[in-house]
Structure formats: structure tokens, C-alpha cells
Amino acid sequence: MSVKRGFKMTAVLLLAVSVVLAGCGSSNQGTGSGTGASGGSGQAAKTIKVANYFAPEHPQNVALREKFKPLVETNSNGTLKVEIYDNNKLGAEKEFYNGVRSGTIEMGIPGLIMQSDIEKMQVGEWPFLFENFAHAKKVFDGPIGQEMAEDMESKHGVKVLAWSANGFRMFSSTKPLNSIEDFKGFRLRMPNIPNYIALGQALKANVSPLPISEVFTALEQKVVDGQDNPIATLRASGWYEVQKYVLESNHMFSPNMYIINKKFWDALTPEQQKVIQDASKVAADHEWKLLEDSFEEDKKFLQEKGLQFITPDDSFKKAMQDAAAPLYEEFYKKYPWGKDMVEKIKAAAQ
């Protein structure tokens, strides 16, 4: 055999060995459908994008970072990876909610943006209905919360994992709201949700529906005189820089929820589902506590920034409640289930 022919045979053998080795290497990469580094099982880790509209230091995102992400990644043995997209990074609430519905985003923490389609969700934000945090948590974490969310999977293709809290809403403004008369002509930003708008109009305010991402600019440019949100959001979003007053109206309680795309959920193993479900409950409970405990600290912070808090007297409170009362008659006419559910919610405060 010639030297030249020997070199050719050696090259062929080396090529064959390299192909075999490459094949062995690829077989260790797993067959997982997700993206990311391989988990402990040898399968590629599935990535869970979690979208929300809260600022990074809001209790919602603190709870995601401190509880949800580490619990999911650790207890799934690395088969699940969590990426948190705060502050509207994957779109405003409507956009990221639709993203979870379509499956382009695995998880989200919206408010009740879906209430025009999922009618029972509306009751969660009807005015002057909840007495305190304990009352709200009892309702949303119990059978009433399950009843409110019962159509989410069949109508919108998302599964509700846990209820979390946005908090009691208050009016912040550039001019004081000392009485019910001060709402007349007051330019009020509210979310583009019918019952919000109806409440603002019942108070005789001029309501401007705007997404939360546009609130700071609208306040700064004096397009609106004020907005309504829990003070944790007022602080975390920096709106205190363009506001002077806060009316402690507690006119509405706003919840949030951990939701996940149903198709993505169904493709997970039972073990992965349990990890996500358990982590959601732990994180949501942590967020409830963080939000409630932070109220006095948030109030002190805002006062140090120059904001004045106005506590309405009994007469002012009653005037606001009386203005909202006709809305309930409209609710009950439109929704046959409304009165019964409201009575159950009120009874839960006992």
C-alpha cells in the first residue's frame, strides 16, 4: 500500500470517529421543547416569561424575585427557568395579557383587564366593597375568588394560579380634594375599564382613560389633575414628583392574579405543574404581606417628598359612597348574579 493511500485511509478513519463522537455529544442535549440551559434531568430547561406592569421595586416584583423565581428554578431541578419582565417591558397590561392568552408569553400578573369578557371578575373592583386587607384576601383566596375566575380557562385559555394584591386605591392630585364638590371638573386619569370610568363619572370628574405607562407624562404635562392607584404604585412609579396631595378615599380594592397560558401548562409534567402552583401561592402570599406592611412606610416616604395626605371625614366618605350607590342598581340589573355575590362578599367580613 502506498504512503499516499495510507494517508487517505487514516483521514477517513478520523472523520468517522469524529462523526460518532459528535453524535454522542448531541444525544446528551435532551429533547425538551423549551429554551435555555439543560436542567438536572438532562432536558433543556423551559423558560417562563412573567410579564407585569409594576415598577421593579413594587412588592409584586419583589415577591417574584424573592420567592417565585428561586422556588421554581430550584424545586424543578433546573428544568424550569424564570425571566421577570416588569414595568411594561412586554407591553402594557392589555398587550401582555393577550400575549399570555396567545402563548407568546407564558405567565403574567395582570389586574382585572379581562372583566369585560369574564363578567364575574368585575365584582372584584366594585366601589366601597372591601373593608380591609384581611377581608379582601379572605374573599379572593376563597370560594368567591374561584367563582369569579371560573370562566378564565374556557373563555380566554389561561389558568389562574393565585390571587395577589394591588391594594386600596386612592386619588393623588395636583390640587386638594377636600370635599365631594372638588371632583366637579377634576380631570381624572383612570384605567380604560367601564366600572372605573363609571365611578369617576358618578363623582362628577372628567375621566381620561389612559394606560399606566402614560400616567407620569400626563400628570407632568398637566393633561390630567390626578389619578387613582394604591400608594405603593404612586411611590414605585415616581408619580410623587408631579403630585401634591393624596386623598385616602379607599374607594376601590384592586387585586392582581398570577396567570399562565393553559396550553403551556398542559405541556408541563405534573411535577412541574405542582412546583409552579406552589411557588405562585407562596409568592402571592408574600406579596400580600409586603404590600400591607409597606403602607405606613410608603405614606411616610411620600410625606417626606412633600405630599399632603387628606383623610376624608365621615360626611365626605358618605358623600362618595352615596354617589357610587346608583352604580350597584345598574350592576344588579345587568348581572343577575351580582347581588348574591355582593352579599356573600359583605358577609365574609364578619
Phi, psi and chi 1 to 4 in degrees:
 res  aa     phi    psi   chi1   chi2   chi3   chi4
   1 MET       -  133.5  179.4  175.9   65.5      -
   2 SER   -73.7  158.3   67.8      -      -      -
   3 VAL   -61.3  -39.6  173.9      -      -      -
   4 LYS   -62.1  -43.8 -174.7  175.3 -178.9  179.4
   5 ARG   -66.6  -34.5 -175.4 -179.8  177.2 -169.5
   6 GLY   -62.7  -41.5      -      -      -      -
   7 PHE   -60.6  -39.9  -81.5  134.8      -      -
   8 LYS   -63.6  -43.1  -75.2 -175.9  177.5  179.8
   9 MET   -66.4  -38.3  -69.7 -176.5   65.7      -
  10 THR   -63.3  -41.0  -59.0      -      -      -
  11 ALA   -63.3  -41.5      -      -      -      -
  12 VAL   -63.2  -44.2  169.6      -      -      -
  13 LEU   -61.6  -43.3  -72.4  171.4      -      -
  14 LEU   -62.8  -40.7  -72.0  173.0      -      -
  15 LEU   -63.1  -42.7  178.3   60.8      -      -
  16 ALA   -62.6  -42.6      -      -      -      -
  17 VAL   -62.0  -42.9  170.7      -      -      -
  18 SER   -64.3  -36.9   67.0      -      -      -
  19 VAL   -65.1  -42.7  169.3      -      -      -
  20 VAL   -62.3  -45.0  171.3      -      -      -
  21 LEU   -63.6  -40.8  -70.4  174.7      -      -
  22 ALA   -62.7  -41.0      -      -      -      -
  23 GLY   -63.1  -40.0      -      -      -      -
  24 CYS   -63.3  -40.4  -68.2      -      -      -
  25 GLY   -64.1  -42.5      -      -      -      -
  26 SER   -69.2  -28.0   64.2      -      -      -
  27 SER   -68.2  -18.1   67.4      -      -      -
  28 ASN   -87.2   -1.6  -70.0  -31.3      -      -
  29 GLN   -86.4   -9.8  -68.1  175.8   11.4      -
  30 GLY    82.4  176.1      -      -      -      -
  31 THR  -123.7   18.5   57.9      -      -      -
  32 GLY   -62.0  147.0      -      -      -      -
  33 SER   -86.3  -11.4   60.7      -      -      -
  34 GLY   -82.4 -172.4      -      -      -      -
  35 THR  -119.5  161.8   58.3      -      -      -
  36 GLY   115.5 -174.9      -      -      -      -
  37 ALA   -70.2  157.7      -      -      -      -
  38 SER   -68.0  141.4  -64.5      -      -      -
  39 GLY   -88.6 -177.3      -      -      -      -
  40 GLY   -64.0  -23.6      -      -      -      -
  41 SER   -79.4   -8.1   67.8      -      -      -
  42 GLY    93.5  -10.6      -      -      -      -
  43 GLN   -89.3  153.1  -69.2 -172.1  -27.2      -
  44 ALA   -65.1  135.7      -      -      -      -
  45 ALA   -67.8  138.0      -      -      -      -
  46 LYS   -86.5  133.5  -67.8 -173.7  176.1 -177.7
  47 THR   -92.4  132.0  -62.5      -      -      -
  48 ILE  -111.2  107.9  -56.6  172.2      -      -
  49 LYS   -83.9  128.6  -61.8 -174.1  -67.2  -67.3
  50 VAL  -116.4  114.4 -174.2      -      -      -
  51 ALA  -104.8  144.9      -      -      -      -
  52 ASN  -157.4  172.1   66.8   81.0      -      -
  53 TYR  -105.9    7.3   52.6   75.6      -      -
  54 PHE   -85.8  151.8  -67.8   97.7      -      -
  55 ALA   -64.4  157.0      -      -      -      -
  56 PRO   -55.6  -34.8  -27.0   34.8      -      -
  57 GLU   -95.3    7.0  -64.1  -48.9  -47.5      -
  58 HIS   -67.5  148.4 -172.2  -80.4      -      -
  59 PRO   -51.5  -30.8  -31.9   37.0      -      -
  60 GLN   -59.2  -46.8  -70.6  -74.9    6.4      -
  61 ASN   -78.6  -29.2  -75.7  -55.0      -      -
  62 VAL   -61.2  -45.6  173.9      -      -      -
  63 ALA   -65.2  -38.2      -      -      -      -
  64 LEU   -61.9  -44.2  -76.0  173.6      -      -
  65 ARG   -71.8  -41.3  -68.9 -165.6  -57.6  -90.7
  66 GLU   -81.9  -29.3  -68.6 -175.9   -7.4      -
  67 LYS  -120.0  -60.1  -61.5  -65.0 -177.1 -179.6
  68 PHE   -61.4  -55.4 -175.7   77.2      -      -
  69 LYS   -59.1  -52.5  178.3  178.8  171.1   68.0
  70 PRO   -65.7  -35.4   18.4  -30.0      -      -
  71 LEU   -66.6  -43.5  -76.1  172.5      -      -
  72 VAL   -66.4  -47.4  168.1      -      -      -
  73 GLU   -68.4  -37.5  -66.6 -177.5  -16.7      -
  74 THR   -75.0  -49.5  -60.3      -      -      -
  75 ASN   -75.5  -14.6  -67.2  -22.1      -      -
  76 SER   -89.1    4.8   70.2      -      -      -
  77 ASN    59.1   34.2 -165.1   28.1      -      -
  78 GLY    80.6    4.9      -      -      -      -
  79 THR   -82.6  -12.0   64.0      -      -      -
  80 LEU  -125.8  137.3  -62.1  172.8      -      -
  81 LYS  -123.0  137.4  178.2 -176.0  176.2 -176.8
  82 VAL  -112.3  130.4  175.1      -      -      -
  83 GLU  -121.0  126.2  -65.1  177.8   -7.4      -
  84 ILE  -100.0  126.0  -58.9  166.1      -      -
  85 TYR  -118.0   93.9  -67.6   85.3      -      -
  86 ASP   -89.4  177.2   54.6   31.6      -      -
  87 ASN    54.2   40.0 -144.3   20.6      -      -
  88 ASN    64.7   24.9  -63.5  -59.3      -      -
  89 LYS   -66.2  -23.9  -72.4  175.4 -178.2  171.6
  90 LEU  -109.4   25.9  -64.6 -176.3      -      -
  91 GLY   108.3  161.6      -      -      -      -
  92 ALA   -66.2  176.0      -      -      -      -
  93 GLU   -53.5  -47.5 -177.3  179.9   17.7      -
  94 LYS   -61.3  -40.5 -177.3  177.9 -179.2 -179.9
  95 GLU   -67.8  -47.1  -75.9   72.3   33.1      -
  96 PHE   -74.1  -28.0   76.0   70.0      -      -
  97 TYR   -64.1  -44.1  179.2   70.7      -      -
  98 ASN   -64.5  -31.6  -73.4  -23.0      -      -
  99 GLY   -63.8  -40.1      -      -      -      -
 100 VAL   -68.0  -39.9  177.5      -      -      -
 101 ARG   -59.7  -43.0  -71.5 -174.8   63.3 -174.4
 102 SER   -81.7  -18.8   68.1      -      -      -
 103 GLY    96.4    0.6      -      -      -      -
 104 THR   -74.0  -20.5   58.1      -      -      -
 105 ILE  -124.5  132.5  -57.8  170.8      -      -
 106 GLU   -74.9  -43.3  -70.9   74.1   25.4      -
 107 MET  -137.5  159.3  -77.8 -173.8   64.3      -
 108 GLY  -153.9  166.0      -      -      -      -
 109 ILE  -127.7   79.7  -55.1 -177.5      -      -
 110 PRO   -86.8  171.7   35.0  -36.2      -      -
 111 GLY   -88.1 -144.6      -      -      -      -
 112 LEU   -96.3   45.2  -57.4 -173.2      -      -
 113 ILE   -61.5  -21.9 -171.6   70.0      -      -
 114 MET   -88.7    4.4   72.4  -62.0  -64.2      -
 115 GLN   -67.8  -18.0   60.8 -176.0  -98.0      -
 116 SER   -70.2  -27.3   59.9      -      -      -
 117 ASP   -97.4  -40.6  -69.3  -21.2      -      -
 118 ILE   -99.0   86.0  -46.3  -65.5      -      -
 119 GLU   -59.8  -36.6  -67.8  179.4  -13.8      -
 120 LYS   -68.7  -16.9  -73.4 -173.2  177.8 -180.0
 121 MET   -64.3  -25.7  -76.4  -68.1 -169.4      -
 122 GLN   -58.9  -37.2  -64.3 -179.2   33.1      -
 123 VAL   -61.2  -24.9   71.4      -      -      -
 124 GLY   -62.2  -21.1      -      -      -      -
 125 GLU  -124.0   27.6  -68.7 -176.6  -42.9      -
 126 TRP   -74.8  146.7  -75.1   -4.4      -      -
 127 PRO   -71.4  145.4   23.8  -33.6      -      -
 128 PHE    52.4   45.1  -58.1  104.9      -      -
 129 LEU  -105.3  -31.4 -171.7   53.7      -      -
 130 PHE  -106.9  141.4  -66.0   94.9      -      -
 131 GLU   -87.7  -37.6  -65.7 -171.7    4.4      -
 132 ASN  -162.8 -179.9   48.8   42.7      -      -
 133 PHE   -62.5  -41.9  -90.0   88.8      -      -
 134 ALA   -60.9  -41.1      -      -      -      -
 135 HIS   -62.6  -48.1 -179.8 -156.4      -      -
 136 ALA   -62.1  -44.6      -      -      -      -
 137 LYS   -65.3  -38.7 -165.8  170.8 -166.8  -55.5
 138 LYS   -61.4  -40.7 -178.1  179.0  179.0 -178.3
 139 VAL   -69.8  -51.6  167.0      -      -      -
 140 PHE   -71.3  -33.2  -71.4  109.0      -      -
 141 ASP   -82.9   -5.1  -81.0   -8.1      -      -
 142 GLY  -107.3 -161.8      -      -      -      -
 143 PRO   -59.4  -30.9  -23.3   33.3      -      -
 144 ILE   -67.4  -42.3  -59.8  172.4      -      -
 145 GLY   -61.4  -39.1      -      -      -      -
 146 GLN   -64.7  -40.6  -67.1  176.4    6.4      -
 147 GLU   -64.3  -40.9 -177.8  179.8   -8.1      -
 148 MET   -59.8  -37.9  -71.0  171.4   58.1      -
 149 ALA   -96.5    6.3      -      -      -      -
 150 GLU   -64.4  -23.1   63.6 -173.0    0.6      -
 151 ASP   -97.7    3.4  -67.4  -29.2      -      -
 152 MET   -62.7  -43.1  -70.8  -75.8  -76.6      -
 153 GLU   -70.2  -47.0  -70.4 -172.2   25.2      -
 154 SER   -71.0  -34.8   61.1      -      -      -
 155 LYS   -93.2  -36.1  -70.6 -172.4  175.5 -178.0
 156 HIS  -119.5   -3.3  -81.0 -166.9      -      -
 157 GLY    70.6   26.5      -      -      -      -
 158 VAL  -126.8  148.4  -59.6      -      -      -
 159 LYS  -105.4  132.5  178.1 -179.9  176.0   60.8
 160 VAL   -86.8  122.4  177.0      -      -      -
 161 LEU   -95.3  -35.5  -62.2  166.9      -      -
 162 ALA  -167.4  155.3      -      -      -      -
 163 TRP   -98.2  134.2  -72.2   92.8      -      -
 164 SER  -123.3 -178.7   62.1      -      -      -
 165 ALA  -119.1  135.0      -      -      -      -
 166 ASN   -92.2  -41.4 -168.7   -9.4      -      -
 167 GLY   119.5 -177.9      -      -      -      -
 168 PHE   -79.0  129.9  -77.5   94.8      -      -
 169 ARG   -84.5  143.1  -58.0  178.1   80.1   93.3
 170 MET  -134.8  158.8  -57.9  178.8 -178.4      -
 171 PHE   -93.2  122.2  -63.4  105.9      -      -
 172 SER  -106.0  148.4   67.8      -      -      -
 173 SER  -155.9  166.3   58.1      -      -      -
 174 THR   -91.8  -11.7   53.7      -      -      -
 175 LYS  -136.5  151.1   55.0 -174.4 -180.0 -178.7
 176 PRO   -70.2  146.0   25.7  -33.9      -      -
 177 LEU  -111.2   93.0  -65.6  167.4      -      -
 178 ASN   -98.2  -13.3  -68.5  -49.1      -      -
 179 SER  -156.8  169.6   70.4      -      -      -
 180 ILE   -61.6  -28.8 -166.6   75.1      -      -
 181 GLU   -65.6  -26.1  -74.2   75.1   23.7      -
 182 ASP   -70.7  -12.9  -69.5  -30.1      -      -
 183 PHE   -77.6  -19.1  -80.3  101.9      -      -
 184 LYS   -65.0  119.7  -67.6  178.4 -178.9  177.7
 185 GLY    78.5   -0.8      -      -      -      -
 186 PHE   -70.0  125.8 -176.3   84.3      -      -
 187 ARG   -85.9  106.2  -64.1  171.5  -58.2  170.9
 188 LEU  -114.0  122.3  174.2   62.9      -      -
 189 ARG   -80.2  133.2  175.1  -89.7  168.9 -176.5
 190 MET  -140.4  159.6  -63.3 -168.6   97.5      -
 191 PRO   -61.6  154.5  -19.8   31.4      -      -
 192 ASN   -81.2   66.3 -168.6   16.1      -      -
 193 ILE  -129.8  130.3  -62.0  174.6      -      -
 194 PRO   -52.3  -45.3  -30.2   36.7      -      -
 195 ASN   -72.5  -26.0   66.0  -67.0      -      -
 196 TYR   -64.4  -51.4  -80.4   80.1      -      -
 197 ILE   -60.5  -40.5  -64.5  169.9      -      -
 198 ALA   -62.5  -39.2      -      -      -      -
 199 LEU   -66.1  -46.3  175.3   59.9      -      -
 200 GLY   -58.6  -41.4      -      -      -      -
 201 GLN   -69.7  -34.6  -68.2  172.9  -19.3      -
 202 ALA   -64.0  -29.6      -      -      -      -
 203 LEU   -82.8   -1.2  -66.1  170.0      -      -
 204 LYS    76.0   20.1  -53.3  -57.9 -177.4 -174.0
 205 ALA   -82.9  158.5      -      -      -      -
 206 ASN   -91.4  105.8  -66.6  -26.6      -      -
 207 VAL   -88.6  131.4 -179.9      -      -      -
 208 SER  -117.1  106.1  -64.1      -      -      -
 209 PRO   -72.3  123.9  -13.1   29.0      -      -
 210 LEU  -142.3  146.2  -67.7  170.8      -      -
 211 PRO   -67.1  156.6   22.0  -31.2      -      -
 212 ILE   -62.6  -28.1 -163.2  169.3      -      -
 213 SER   -66.8  -17.0   57.3      -      -      -
 214 GLU  -102.9    1.9  -63.1  179.1   19.1      -
 215 VAL   -66.3  -47.9  172.4      -      -      -
 216 PHE   -57.5  -48.9 -172.7   97.2      -      -
 217 THR   -62.9  -40.6  -58.8      -      -      -
 218 ALA   -63.5  -37.9      -      -      -      -
 219 LEU   -71.2  -44.6  -67.2  169.0      -      -
 220 GLU   -62.4  -39.9 -176.6 -180.0   39.0      -
 221 GLN   -89.6    5.9  -63.9 -179.5   -5.9      -
 222 LYS    60.0   30.8  -55.6 -172.7 -173.1  -49.8
 223 VAL   -70.2  -33.5  173.9      -      -      -
 224 VAL  -127.4  158.8  -64.9      -      -      -
 225 ASP   -90.8  -21.0  -59.6  -46.0      -      -
 226 GLY  -171.9  179.9      -      -      -      -
 227 GLN  -149.9  170.2   62.7   83.4   44.2      -
 228 ASP  -126.0  129.1   85.0  -53.9      -      -
 229 ASN  -165.9  161.4 -102.0  -66.3      -      -
 230 PRO   -62.2  152.0  -23.9   35.5      -      -
 231 ILE   -69.8  -19.2   64.0  169.9      -      -
 232 ALA   -62.3  -37.9      -      -      -      -
 233 THR   -72.0  -39.5  -56.7      -      -      -
 234 LEU   -57.5  -42.8  175.5   60.4      -      -
 235 ARG   -71.7  -52.0  174.8 -178.2  179.6  175.9
 236 ALA   -63.5  -30.3      -      -      -      -
 237 SER   -89.7   -4.0  -60.7      -      -      -
 238 GLY    75.9   15.8      -      -      -      -
 239 TRP   -70.1  -15.3  -61.2  -25.1      -      -
 240 TYR   -61.4  -18.4   55.2   82.6      -      -
 241 GLU   -70.0  -21.1  -63.8  177.1    9.7      -
 242 VAL  -127.2   24.7  -72.4      -      -      -
 243 GLN  -134.3  158.3  -62.5  -80.5  -95.9      -
 244 LYS  -124.9  -24.3  -65.9 -178.0  179.1  178.6
 245 TYR  -134.9  153.1  -56.3   93.7      -      -
 246 VAL  -133.6  123.0  176.2      -      -      -
 247 LEU   -93.8  118.3  173.6   63.7      -      -
 248 GLU   -78.1   67.2  -64.0 -176.7   88.7      -
 249 SER   -80.9  -30.1   51.6      -      -      -
 250 ASN    46.5   43.3  -68.9  -27.3      -      -
 251 HIS   -77.3  -13.3   54.1  -82.7      -      -
 252 MET  -160.8  143.1 -174.4 -173.0  -65.1      -
 253 PHE  -102.5  131.9 -175.0   86.6      -      -
 254 SER  -112.6  120.7  -74.5      -      -      -
 255 PRO   -93.5  168.1   35.4  -33.7      -      -
 256 ASN  -127.8  171.5  -70.6  100.0      -      -
 257 MET  -145.5  146.8   62.8 -174.7   75.1      -
 258 TYR   -84.6  119.5  -76.1   49.1      -      -
 259 ILE  -124.4  153.6   60.6  169.4      -      -
 260 ILE  -138.5  143.9 -169.5  166.3      -      -
 261 ASN   -60.5  129.7  175.6  -90.4      -      -
 262 LYS   -65.5  -39.8 -173.0   62.3  166.7   53.7
 263 LYS   -64.6  -41.2  -70.7 -177.9  179.7  178.7
 264 PHE   -62.3  -44.0  178.0   80.5      -      -
 265 TRP   -59.4  -45.8  173.1  -96.7      -      -
 266 ASP   -66.2  -23.7  -70.5  -17.9      -      -
 267 ALA   -82.9   -8.4      -      -      -      -
 268 LEU   -81.2  158.3  -61.2  171.7      -      -
 269 THR   -74.2  158.1   66.9      -      -      -
 270 PRO   -55.4  -35.4  -26.3   34.9      -      -
 271 GLU   -66.6  -42.4  -67.1   77.3   16.1      -
 272 GLN   -66.0  -40.1  -70.9  172.7  -34.9      -
 273 GLN   -59.3  -43.6  -69.9  177.2  -12.9      -
 274 LYS   -64.8  -39.5 -174.3  176.1 -172.3  -53.6
 275 VAL   -59.8  -47.3  165.2      -      -      -
 276 ILE   -67.1  -43.5  -65.8  171.3      -      -
 277 GLN   -60.9  -47.6 -177.9   69.9   74.1      -
 278 ASP   -64.3  -42.8  -68.7  -10.5      -      -
 279 ALA   -65.4  -36.9      -      -      -      -
 280 SER   -62.6  -44.3  -63.6      -      -      -
 281 LYS   -65.4  -44.0 -174.0   65.8  171.2   68.3
 282 VAL   -63.0  -46.5  170.0      -      -      -
 283 ALA   -65.1  -42.4      -      -      -      -
 284 ALA   -64.2  -43.3      -      -      -      -
 285 ASP   -61.0  -40.1  -75.0  -14.7      -      -
 286 HIS   -63.3  -40.7 -175.1   51.2      -      -
 287 GLU   -66.6  -41.1 -167.8  -84.9  -23.6      -
 288 TRP   -54.3  -48.1  -84.6   93.5      -      -
 289 LYS   -67.3  -44.1 -171.8  172.6 -170.0  -49.3
 290 LEU   -57.4  -44.7  -73.9  173.9      -      -
 291 LEU   -66.9  -46.5 -169.7   70.6      -      -
 292 GLU   -64.9  -43.4 -175.1  175.2    9.9      -
 293 ASP   -68.3  -24.4  -69.5   -9.8      -      -
 294 SER   -83.5   -6.9   71.8      -      -      -
 295 PHE   -57.9  -52.3  179.2   80.7      -      -
 296 GLU   -64.7  -37.4  -69.5  -57.6  -32.9      -
 297 GLU   -65.5  -42.9  179.9 -173.8  -20.0      -
 298 ASP   -63.4  -42.3  -69.7  -22.5      -      -
 299 LYS   -62.3  -44.1 -176.8  175.5 -179.4  178.0
 300 LYS   -62.8  -43.5 -178.8 -179.7  177.9 -177.8
 301 PHE   -58.4  -47.6  173.7   89.3      -      -
 302 LEU   -66.4  -36.4  -66.6  170.0      -      -
 303 GLN   -65.2  -37.8  -72.4  173.1  -36.0      -
 304 GLU   -67.4  -24.6  -70.4  173.3  -11.1      -
 305 LYS   -84.2    1.2  -66.4  -65.4 -176.8 -179.4
 306 GLY   102.8    0.5      -      -      -      -
 307 LEU   -77.6  140.6  -89.6   69.7      -      -
 308 GLN  -103.3  129.8  -61.2  179.0   39.9      -
 309 PHE   -95.3  132.4  -82.0   71.5      -      -
 310 ILE  -112.0  117.8  -59.8  168.1      -      -
 311 THR   -96.1  114.9  -56.9      -      -      -
 312 PRO   -68.0  139.6   25.1  -33.5      -      -
 313 ASP   -77.6  177.4   58.8   20.0      -      -
 314 ASP   -60.2  -36.4  -69.5  -18.4      -      -
 315 SER   -65.3  -42.4  174.9      -      -      -
 316 PHE   -67.4  -43.1 -170.5    2.4      -      -
 317 LYS   -58.5  -46.8  -72.8  179.5 -176.0  177.1
 318 LYS   -63.7  -37.3 -173.3  175.2 -175.0  -55.0
 319 ALA   -63.1  -40.7      -      -      -      -
 320 MET   -67.5  -42.3  -71.3 -171.6  -72.7      -
 321 GLN   -65.2  -40.1  -68.8  168.4   -4.5      -
 322 ASP   -64.2  -37.0  -71.4  -13.9      -      -
 323 ALA   -65.4  -32.9      -      -      -      -
 324 ALA   -83.7  -20.5      -      -      -      -
 325 ALA   -54.8  -42.5      -      -      -      -
 326 PRO   -60.9  -22.6  -25.0   35.4      -      -
 327 LEU   -62.5  -35.0  -61.8  179.9      -      -
 328 TYR   -66.0  -37.2  -82.5   89.5      -      -
 329 GLU   -63.2  -37.3  -64.2  -53.3  -45.6      -
 330 GLU   -67.7  -41.7  -65.2  -60.7  -42.1      -
 331 PHE   -57.8  -48.1  -65.0  151.3      -      -
 332 TYR   -66.4  -33.8  -62.2  158.9      -      -
 333 LYS   -67.9  -38.7  -72.9  178.3 -175.0  177.1
 334 LYS   -81.8  -34.7 -169.9  172.6 -177.9 -179.9
 335 TYR  -121.0  106.1  -52.8  112.5      -      -
 336 PRO   -59.5  -26.9  -21.9   31.5      -      -
 337 TRP   -82.6  -10.4   47.2  -96.9      -      -
 338 GLY   -60.4  -49.9      -      -      -      -
 339 LYS   -64.2  -42.3 -169.3  169.1 -174.6  178.3
 340 ASP   -61.8  -42.1  177.8   64.5      -      -
 341 MET   -68.7  -40.0 -173.1  171.3  -78.2      -
 342 VAL   -61.7  -42.0  166.2      -      -      -
 343 GLU   -64.1  -38.2  -72.0  175.3   -6.8      -
 344 LYS   -66.2  -39.1  -72.7 -170.7  -69.4 -173.3
 345 ILE   -64.6  -44.7  -70.3  172.9      -      -
 346 LYS   -64.4  -37.7  -71.0 -178.1  176.2  178.9
 347 ALA   -66.3  -28.9      -      -      -      -
 348 ALA   -68.0  -14.9      -      -      -      -
 349 ALA   -78.0  -15.3      -      -      -      -
 350 GLN   -73.1      -  -53.6  -56.0  -41.6      -
